[in-house]
Every structure is written in C-alpha cells, then in structure tokens.
Amino acid sequence: MRIFYLLFIEVLIAGFSIFIVSCASEACFEETNSYLKATFYNNTTKKQVAPDSVTLFGVNHESTKIYNKASNVQPALFPLDPASEKSTFVIRINGVTDTIQFLYSSYPHLISKECGYTFYQTLDTFFFSRNRINYIYRSSNKITTINEENIRIFY
C-alpha cells in the first residue's frame, strides 16, 4: 500500500510539472500593426530628406493627429482602416497642406500563435493634391508589418 501511495505522489508531481510547463504563456515580441510607410524626398536633389515639420491626420479626424508638427519624421506611418477600401489623410509638410487618398484591399494575416492576426493591405492606387507634394512614387504594393518603404513623397 505504501508503494502505491509513493507511486501516486510521483505521478501527481510529474503531471503537475508537465501541466505548469505546457501552460507557460509566451509573449508576443513581433510587430502587430501594419502601416503604409512613406519616405520623404527633396524634389530638387532627389535625396531622402525629412521635412522640418509634418502634421498628419485622417479626414474628419482632426482631433486625433498621427503627427502634430513633428520634426525628423522618416518614414511617416499611415494607419489604413482594414474595414474600408479607402483612407484619406491630410498631410501638412512645412506648413503647406495636401490630401492623399489611398485605395486598397485588406486581408487577414496570422503573425504567430502568440501574437494572433493582423490585417495586411494591397495598395491599388492613390490620389493626391499638389500644393507641396510634387509627386508620389510607389515602391511596394504590399503593406505589411515588415519595415519596408511603400511610397516616396517628393516635396
């Protein structure tokens, strides 16, 4: 009877140890938000130059500014709405205001078991005003969590 009792205790401790190790939560260390990444270029020199001042917000979302007179913004991160097929932003570069509208499609992407899902986008096209912005060059259509340039804004 004593051997049965000791064996039962050993099995119980081993089972509890396996349970504790298997239920250890792992943290998510990966980027979970996908942003359209825009790098700024001087139109005259064609070199990468951050503007002195950048203000960025979504149309009809003036109170929620993404950047507010920020300096040394390189790249600018545009958060696209995965529930919509277009997002329109107001961007003020060195005090001059333009608007940019992005048309895109969204799809879910599994990052990992710990981090869950996020939405990636495929950039279809874009439209912009030409007050400060001279032109926009598309570098990549795939908007993901990877740190890669999607567009170049020449101002």
PyMOL commands that set and color helices and strands:
alter all, ss='L'
color gray80, all
select helices_A, chain A and resi 2-22
alter helices_A, ss='H'
color red, helices_A
select strands_A, chain A and resi 36-41+54-58+65-70+76-78+86-93+96-112+116-128+135-138+142-143+151-154
alter strands_A, ss='S'
color yellow, strands_A
deselect
rebuild
show_as cartoon
